Amino acid sequence: MINYLLRKTGYALAVMLGIVVVVFFLFNILPVDPARMTQGQRADVQSLEAVRKEFGLDKPVPMQFVYYLNDLSPLGIHANSHAEQQRYGYVKLIPVWGNKVLALKWPYLRRSYQTHKDVSALLMDVLPNTLLLAAVAMLFAIVFGVFLGVLCALHQNSWVDRMLISLSTLGISAPSFFAGIIIAWLFGFVLNKYTGLNMSGSLYSYDPFRGEVITLKNLLLPALTLGLRPLAIIVQLTRNAMLDVLGQDYIRTARAKGLGHNAVVYRHALKNALNPVITAIANWFASLLAGSFFVEYVFGYNGLGKVTVDALEMSDFPVIMGSILFIAFIFVVINILVDILYVWIDPRVTIA
């Protein structure tokens, strides 16, 4: 297990490094000047040069990349000064040369070009909103997806089976941003007097008497939109896996021994049919965080996706890179946890 985790960690670091390289150089070949985006089109040359110098944009691109990797790396070389230590929060290890030291620190994602706020703090403010949205969407997809998938398998080739499979195919085909527009219009506008839901709104809203309050109803429509595609996939995966398991010899043996219908279906068949479903759930939970970008934007939901789309519009590279690395890290962690969960669900699976 230890060797497996070390190997997976090595793969994860390689993946994250690859993402940094691709996004960094892709951003730098775009014909966009972040300093101009920050200061406006009428800014004078001196103001633009000051901004470029402040954020290190006046240096050659390869040197910018080296400095950025140094900021991201848990082990970095930094100046031995109070200001530098306060910015990075590092722990000095050994002196290197001059006033430089090798330091241990958390990855530093720099500051936003637009707001000048620390990117880590900026993303951590909205990350809980996105995680809650993804968790609610995934819970909705799991509960209804597994239930409907089992229902389809138990009523194979019936009208219920055909109707649910048709609806799930439609759910897989519909892009999230398109489904979001339809759902927002239908439930937030046409049926508003019955549902009481808004077409747009964030998890937190401002009340003139109580200040900032949690508005849970603004979570429902984005979660429904985000959960539709994983729900459709889980329905079909659960159905197919259940049909395969229900045809196995040990299921027929369990029936022959007189076990009840529910015991056969839920204690024996469903548990052994869950492996492909778990893979889908894990992959979709990580994908939901990325897929939430457009859904959050459609519903005006203040989360990681909306912040990233806003940053893309303003060419705010530190925020863009920080959010991408957040998503990549979550992908990696979830994949490792899924492999470990396999062993718990099915002891026949071993981790080499």
KAZILIN-V600663 format. One record per residue. N is the residue number from 0. D_CENTER is the distance of its C-alpha to the mean C-alpha in whole Angstrom. Layout:
N_D_CENTER + N_D_CENTER
//
This chain:
0_26 + 1_26 + 2_27 + 3_24 + 4_22 + 5_23 + 6_23 + 7_19 + 8_19 + 9_21 + 10_19 + 11_16 + 12_18 + 13_19 + 14_16 + 15_15 + 16_18 + 17_18 + 18_15 + 19_17 + 20_20 + 21_19 + 22_17 + 23_20 + 24_23 + 25_21 + 26_21 + 27_25 + 28_26 + 29_25 + 30_28 + 31_27 + 32_28 + 33_26 + 34_29 + 35_30 + 36_27 + 37_28 + 38_31 + 39_32 + 40_34 + 41_37 + 42_37 + 43_40 + 44_39 + 45_40 + 46_37 + 47_35 + 48_36 + 49_35 + 50_32 + 51_31 + 52_33 + 53_31 + 54_28 + 55_29 + 56_29 + 57_33 + 58_33 + 59_32 + 60_29 + 61_29 + 62_30 + 63_27 + 64_25 + 65_27 + 66_27 + 67_23 + 68_23 + 69_25 + 70_23 + 71_20 + 72_22 + 73_23 + 74_26 + 75_28 + 76_31 + 77_32 + 78_35 + 79_36 + 80_37 + 81_36 + 82_34 + 83_32 + 84_31 + 85_30 + 86_27 + 87_26 + 88_27 + 89_28 + 90_31 + 91_33 + 92_34 + 93_37 + 94_39 + 95_38 + 96_41 + 97_42 + 98_40 + 99_37 + 100_35 + 101_33 + 102_30 + 103_27 + 104_24 + 105_21 + 106_19 + 107_20 + 108_18 + 109_21 + 110_21 + 111_21 + 112_23 + 113_23 + 114_23 + 115_24 + 116_22 + 117_20 + 118_17 + 119_16 + 120_17 + 121_16 + 122_12 + 123_13 + 124_15 + 125_12 + 126_9 + 127_11 + 128_11 + 129_8 + 130_7 + 131_11 + 132_10 + 133_8 + 134_10 + 135_13 + 136_12 + 137_12 + 138_15 + 139_17 + 140_16 + 141_17 + 142_20 + 143_21 + 144_20 + 145_22 + 146_25 + 147_26 + 148_25 + 149_28 + 150_30 + 151_30 + 152_31 + 153_34 + 154_35 + 155_35 + 156_36 + 157_37 + 158_36 + 159_33 + 160_32 + 161_32 + 162_31 + 163_28 + 164_27 + 165_28 + 166_26 + 167_23 + 168_24 + 169_24 + 170_20 + 171_19 + 172_21 + 173_20 + 174_17 + 175_15 + 176_16 + 177_20 + 178_19 + 179_18 + 180_21 + 181_23 + 182_22 + 183_22 + 184_26 + 185_27 + 186_26 + 187_25 + 188_29 + 189_31 + 190_31 + 191_30 + 192_33 + 193_32 + 194_29 + 195_29 + 196_25 + 197_24 + 198_23 + 199_21 + 200_20 + 201_18 + 202_17 + 203_20 + 204_23 + 205_27 + 206_30 + 207_33 + 208_34 + 209_32 + 210_29 + 211_25 + 212_25 + 213_22 + 214_22 + 215_20 + 216_22 + 217_19 + 218_16 + 219_18 + 220_18 + 221_14 + 222_14 + 223_16 + 224_15 + 225_12 + 226_13 + 227_16 + 228_15 + 229_14 + 230_17 + 231_19 + 232_18 + 233_18 + 234_22 + 235_23 + 236_22 + 237_23 + 238_27 + 239_27 + 240_27 + 241_29 + 242_32 + 243_32 + 244_32 + 245_34 + 246_37 + 247_37 + 248_40 + 249_39 + 250_38 + 251_41 + 252_43 + 253_41 + 254_42 + 255_46 + 256_46 + 257_46 + 258_42 + 259_41 + 260_39 + 261_36 + 262_36 + 263_36 + 264_33 + 265_31 + 266_32 + 267_33 + 268_31 + 269_28 + 270_27 + 271_28 + 272_26 + 273_23 + 274_22 + 275_20 + 276_19 + 277_17 + 278_16 + 279_14 + 280_13 + 281_11 + 282_10 + 283_9 + 284_7 + 285_5 + 286_6 + 287_5 + 288_2 + 289_5 + 290_7 + 291_7 + 292_9 + 293_12 + 294_12 + 295_12 + 296_15 + 297_17 + 298_17 + 299_17 + 300_15 + 301_14 + 302_11 + 303_9 + 304_9 + 305_13 + 306_13 + 307_12 + 308_14 + 309_17 + 310_17 + 311_17 + 312_20 + 313_22 + 314_21 + 315_20 + 316_19 + 317_18 + 318_15 + 319_14 + 320_14 + 321_12 + 322_9 + 323_9 + 324_10 + 325_8 + 326_5 + 327_8 + 328_9 + 329_7 + 330_7 + 331_11 + 332_11 + 333_10 + 334_13 + 335_15 + 336_15 + 337_16 + 338_19 + 339_20 + 340_20 + 341_21 + 342_24 + 343_25 + 344_24 + 345_27 + 346_29 + 347_30 + 348_27 + 349_28 + 350_26 + 351_28
//
